[in-house]
Amino acid sequence: MSSTAEPVGDADGDAASIRERGAVGAVLLTVRAAGGQVVAFLGTLVLAHQLSPRAFGLVAFGATVVIIGEFLADGGLGAALIRQARHPTLAELQALLGLQLTMTTVLALAIAVVGLQAGTAGAVTAIMAASLPLLALRAPHAIALERELRYGPISSIDFAESVAYYSWAIATVWLGWGVWGLASAAVVRALLGSTLMTIASPYPLLMPRPRIHTLRSMLGFGVRFQAVGLAGLVRSQGVNLVIVAVAGDRALGYWSLANRLLQVPFWLFQALWRVSYPTMARLRALGEDTRRVVGRLARITALAAGAALAPLAASAHSLIPALFGNTWAPAAEPITWASAGLMVSGPISVAASGYLYSELDAGTPLYATIVNGVVWIALTAALLGPLGIAAAGIAWMVASWCEAAIFARAVRRKAGLAVGRLILGPVTIGFAAALLGLTVSAPTTGGLAAGIAVATVTVAAYVALSLTFNRADLLAAARRTRALI
């Protein structure tokens, strides 16, 4: 492919084609991310028996610092290229690459200089920081694929990265590398992912060429879009820093495991967040009314979220000690509370954020994320002493409800939709099924069999209640899934 080539294929199409590609993309990302989370769960299960909670805490601390650089390496600054009517030019992508590669290289070097003088935690962080320039190389190619709603290659690469990360980590830890094996896995994952993304891209291998005049055209919206991600980054890492400051490395290790397990259902939201903005932006460019998409997406997301979160909330206290050992039992404490928050906030934020971005409103998502972060961090700090690590889950629940209220108000004002009412049915069913599962789990003695039984009862209750009170959405979701398979 020549240096002036444009991507192959039609990125526009009609509204039906865009909706179909968006739906297929959501399914692909969800299914393959689910596979990646299975790999992550199994990998974490193996590593939890090989490493101590302190080792997990050290890597979590490193991730707290390095994730700032991952944020800069992400393609958010080029988000405007997704919503524009024409294909991105090579000059635009090269300018974006030059900016992000410069920022991540400088940051990686700064982290290495400071980290290598700060003991084990600093050295672990320095190793993980070496992945940042590698991650920057993928951003322009990921933007090109997302604009065309080509989520097949993206989802496959995400899965391959997960396999590479845990394969390397398990192998090197088994060989005696300890925490260094887990830290170096971040570099392996970044190298593989960027290589595969470049191969899959409709553009050639790009050379970084910073051009200020080219960057100006995309950075206006890109900076606002990226500010939302930065606020989310500060929020999540602020919680980590509060936990390690108040309760130490061991508590952070417990929270790290709980957070990893919550990612198993969280892949659903991540997939839909990723697809909703490009899809709604392309539909809006064609003059389509995206309000109907908002309502449909909220209902379907709420239905799927309850099916994933209710059994996790009910069975965590039995399954975690059985699978990871009694040493890790405290990691179950935040999960039930956090699940209650995500059942409400996940569907609303997925539907609302894509719509608001397509309407050039990045202010509401930013405000919602900031409020969420302030509430989450403040409550965690206040409750961690008397309640232990459960405080992080309780704070997450309250913060999620605050965020959902802000998004719901914005959608009502801009689109005339009462999105909270739309999800009331499936959310109520999810809460009822989880409470039933918790009631069943109370008299049990724990163990793997008991945990599986509780999860099974919860899922059965959720399906039965959905068939009784939310049959239309359940059957619609089943028909849509069958049509896409």
N, C-alpha and C positions, 0 to 999 in steps of 0.2 A: 504494500500500500504506500502510495506516495505521501510526501509531507503535506500536500494540499488536499488530500482526500477527505471527503465527508463520510459520515456513517452510512452503512447500507441499510435499506429498509425504511418503511414509513412509520414515523413516530407519531403521526397525527391520527388518521383514520376517522371514522365516524363515532358518534357517542356510544353506540352499542359495542363497537370494537374496543373502545377504551374501557368501558365498564367490564367487558369480558376479560380483557388483559389484567385489569386491576383485581378482579375476583380470582383469576387464576394465579396471579402473583401472590395474593394473600394466602391462598391455599398452599402454594409451593413453599413460601417462606414459613408458614405455620408448620407444615408437615416436616420439612427438612430441619427447621429449627427445633422441632420436637425431637427429631433424631439426634441433633446436636446436644440437646439437653439430656437425653438418655446417656449419651457418651459422657457428658459432664458429670451426671449423677454417678455413673459407674466409676469414672475416674476419681471423683471425690471420695467415693466409698473406699477405693483401694488406697488412696493417699492418706485418708484419715487413719488407717491402720498402720501406715508407715511413718507418718510424721506426727509431731505433738501439736497441741493447740497453739503453742507459742510460735512454731514454725509457720503455721497458717497465718497467725497474727503478723509476723514479719513480712510475709508476702502481701497481706492485705494493706499493711502500712506503705509498702513500696507502690502498690497499685494506687493508693490514695494520692501520692505525689505524681506518678507517671501518667495517670488518667487525665491530668491537665494537658499534658502534651498530646495524648490521644485525641482530646477534644480539638486541639489545633490542627491535628493531622486529618481530621474528618472533613468531609466535603461541604460542611454547612455554609462556609463563606461563599461557595458557588451555588447556593440554593436558587438564586435568581435564574440560573441557566436552565433549571428544570421547568419553570413556568413560562419562559419566553416562547413565542410562536415558532421561531426558527431553530434549527439545529445549532448547538454551540460550535464556534469555529475553533480551529487548532490554536490560533493565537490566544483566544480566551482561556482554553484549557492549559496551555503552556504558561501563561501568566499566573493562573491560579496555582499550578504546580510549583512554580518558582517561589511564590510567596509562602506557601505552606512548607516547602522543603527548607527554606531559609529559617523560618520560625522554629521548626521542630529540631533542626540540627543545632541551633544555638541553645535551645532549651536542654537537649540531651547532653551537650557538653557541660553546661552549667550544673546539671544534676550530678554528672559524673565527678566533676571537680569537688563539689561540696560533699557528695555521698561517700567518696572514697576516704574521707577524713572523719566520718561519723560512725564508725563501728560497723557491726554486722548489718543492721537495718539500712544504713546508708549504702553499703556495698551492694546489697540485694537490690535496692532502688536503682543504683547506677547501672547494673546489668539489665534490668527491665527497661531502663530509659533508652538503651541501644536500639529498641524496636521502633522508636518514634519516627526517624527519617524513613524507615522502610514502610511504615504505615502511610506516610504522606504520598508515596509514589502511586498509591492506588486511587486516591480521591478523584482525579479527573475522569478516570475510566469508570468508576462507580457512578458518577453523575451522568455520564453518557448512557449507561445501561438503565439507570432509573428513569431518566427522561423518556426513554422508549418503552418503559414498563416491561423490560426484559429481566424478570426476576428469577428465571430458571438458572442462569449462570450464577447470579448473586447468591441464591440459596444453596447451590451446590458448593460454592467456595466457602460459605459460612460453615457448612458441615465439615468440609475437608480441614478447615482451620481447627475446629474443635477436636477432631480425631488426631491431628498432628500435635496439638498442644498437650493433650493428656497422654498420648503415646510416648512423647519425649519425656514428659514429667515423670511418668511411672517408671520408664526404663532407667532414667538417670538416677532417680531416687533409689531404685533397687540396686543400682551399681555403687551406691554409697555417696552420691553427691549431696544428699539431704536437701536443704532449702535452696541450694544453688541450682539443683536440677529443676525445681519448680519455677524459679526466677528466670532461668535461661529459656524455658518453654515459651515465654512471651516473645522472644526474638525469633524462634523457629516459626511460630504462628504468623507473625507479621511478614516474614520473608516469603513463606509459602502463599499466603493470601494475596500479597501484592503481585507476585509472579503470575498467579492464576488469573487475577483480575485484569492484568495487562493483556494476557493471551485472549481472554474472552471479549475484550473491548472492541467496539467497531472502529476505534481509532488506532493509529500505529503507536509504537513506543515513543513517548513524548520526551522532549528535552525541556528543562525548566528555563523559561525566558521571562523574567519579571518585567512587566510593562505597566507603569503607573496609570497611563491613560486608559488602558484596557481594563484594569482592575476597577477603576472608578465606576464603570457602568454596571458592575455586579455587586459591589460591596455595600451599596445602600441597603438593599433588602437583606443581603447576606449577613451583615453585621447584626441586624435586628433578629434575624432567624437564629444566628449563632448565640446571641445573648440568652435566648431561652435555654439552649443546651448548657451554657456556662452556669446559669442559675441552678439548673438541675445537678450539674457537676459539684458545685459548691455545697448544695444541699446534701447529696449522698456522702461526699467526703467529709463534710462537717459533722455528720452523724458518727462516722468512723473516728474522727479526731476526738470528739467528745467522749466516746466510749473508751478509747485508749487512755485519755487523760484522766478520767474519773475512775475507771475500773481496771485498767491495765491490759497487757497483751493477751492474756487468757480470755478475758471477756470479749475482746475484739475477734479472737479466734472463733468463739461461739457464734458471734454475730455474723462472721464471714461464712460459716457453714449454713446458718439459717438463711442468709441472703442468697447463697448459691442454690439452696433447695427451693426458695421462692422463685428463682428464675425458671424453674420447670414449668409452672403455669404462666409466668410472665412473658414467655416467648410469644404467646398469643397477642398480647398487647403490642409488643415490639414489632411483630409482623404487620399488624394493622396500622400502627402509627407510620410505619415506613411506606406503606402503600397509599394511605388515605390522601396525603398532600399531593403527590404527583397525579393521582387519578382525578381528584377534584379540580386541580388546576387545569388539567387538559379538558375536562368536561366544561368548566367555566369558560375556557377559551372558545369553545364551540357554541356558547350561548345556552347551555343546559341549566336547568334549575337544580342546583345541588342540594336543596333543602330535603328533598325526598331521600337522597342518599344518606344524609345525616341521620334521619330517623331510622332507616332500615339498618344502617351500620351499628347504631347504638343498641338496638334490640338484639341483633344477632350476636354482637360481642358480649352483651350481658348474659345471654343464654350459654355461650361457650365458657365464659368466665366462671359462672356458678358451677358448671360441671367439673372444672379443673380445681377450683379453690375450695369448694365445700368439703370434698374428701380429704384434701390436704390439711385443712383446718381441724377436722375431726380426728385424724389418725396420727398427727405428728408426734404426740407424746408417747405413743406406743412404738411407732416405726423407727424413730431416730435412735433410741437406746438399743433397739434390737439390731439395727443395721450397722451402726457406727460404734457401738459400745456404750456402757454406762457413763464413761468419761464425758461423752458428748451430750448427755441428756439435757443440760440447760439450753442447748441450741433450739429445742422445741418451743421454749416459752414465748418467743415473739411471734411465732408463725400464725397461730390462731387469730391474734389481734390484727396482724398485717393483712391477712386474707380478708377479714371483714371490711377493711378499708378499700382494698383493691376491687372487691366485688362492686362497689359503688363508683369509685373514681375511674377505674379502667375503661368501662364502656363509654362514659361521658367524655373523658378526655380524648379517646380515640376518635370519636365521631366529631367532637367540637374542634379539635386542633387542626385537622386537615381542612375543614370548612373555613375556619378563621384565617389560616395561612393563605388559602386560595382567594380570600377577600382582602388580602394585604393587611390583615390585622395580626401583627406579631406582639402587640402590646398586651392583649388579654392573656395569651399563653405565658408571657413573661411575668405578668403580675401574679397569675395563679401559681406559677412555679416558685416565685419568691415567697409568697404567703405560705405555701406548703413547706418550704425549707425552714422558714423562721419558726413555724409551729413545731415541726418535727425536731429540730435541733434543740429548741428551748425546752420542750417537754421531756425529751430524752435526758437532758442535763438535770432537770428538776426531779425526775422520777427514778433515775438510775440507782441512786443510793438506797432508797427504801424498797424498791421493787426488783432490783437486779436487771438482768439483760432483757426481761419482759418489757421493760420501759421503752425500748426501741420499737417494739411492735405496737404498743399502745399509742405511742406518739405518731407512728406511721399511719395508724388508723384515723386518728383525729385530723392529722394533716391532709390525708386523702379526702376526707369528707369536706374540709374547707376548700380544697382545690376543686372538687366536683361542683360545689355551690357556685363558685366564680364562673366556671365554664358554662354551667346551666343558665345562669343569668345572662351571659353574653349571647348565647344561642337564642334565648327567648327574645332578646332585644333586637338582634340582627335578622334572625330567620323566622321569628314568630312561632318557634317550636318549644314545647314544654318537654325537653328531653328527659328530665327527671321522672315525669309521669310515664314516659315510654318504657323505661327500664324498671319501673316499680314492681311489676309482676315477676320477672325472672330473678331480680335481686331478692325479693321476699321469699321466693321458693328456695334460693340458694341458702339464705340464712336459716330457713326452717329445716332443710336437709342437714346442714352442718350442726345445728342444735340437737337434732335427733341422733346424729352420729356421736356427738359428745356425750349424750345421755347413755348411749349404748356402751361407750368406752369407759365410763366412770367405774362400773363394778368389775371390769376385767383386771387381770393381773399383769397385763402388758405382754410383750413379746411379739415376734414377727407375725405369727398366726392371728393374734388378736388385732394387730394393726391392720392387716389385710382384711379381716372380717369387718372392722369398723369402716374402712374405706368402701368396701363393697356395699354395705348397708346404706351408707350415705349416698353413693351413686344411684342405687336402686330407688331410694326415696326421692332423689332429685328427678329422675326420669319419670317416676309415677306422678309426682306433683306437677311436672311440666306437661305431661299428657292430659292431666285433669284440668289445669288452669291456664296453660300456655300452649295449647296444642297447635295453634296456627303457626307460631314462630318455630316450634320444634319441627313440624312437618316441612315448613318452607326451607329451613336450614338443611334438612335431610335431602330434599329434592335438589337443592342447589349444589350440595356436595356430590351427589350422585352424577349430576350433569357435568361436573368439572373433572371427575375421575376418569 
